[in-house]
């Protein structure tokens, strides 16, 4: 699931294949959440997601 939240006003999620990029991926983190919805809520407020970046959430 891909998560974006441009300017903390428009939470967007998208199912499907994981993104591919010619540029390097910035990094990864392991978070603990009760379920997928809780994980989406957590990452939607991260500065990268708010600044027009994207996060991938894997169960």
Residue, then its C-alpha position, 0 to 999 in steps of 0.5 A: x500500500x502506498x501512502x501520501x498526505x500532501x501538505x497534511x490535507x489529502x491522505x491518499x492510499x493506493x493498492x498495487x505494485x510497489x513503486x520503482x524508481x531510477x533514484x535511490x530509495x531514501x531508507x526504511x523503518x520498521x514500525x509497530x501498529x495494531x493493524x494496517x489502518x493504524x500504520x497508515x495513520x502513523x506514516x501519513x503524518x511523517x514529514x516526507x509524506x506531507x512534503x509530497x513524498x510517498x511511503x510504502x506500508x507492508x503488512 
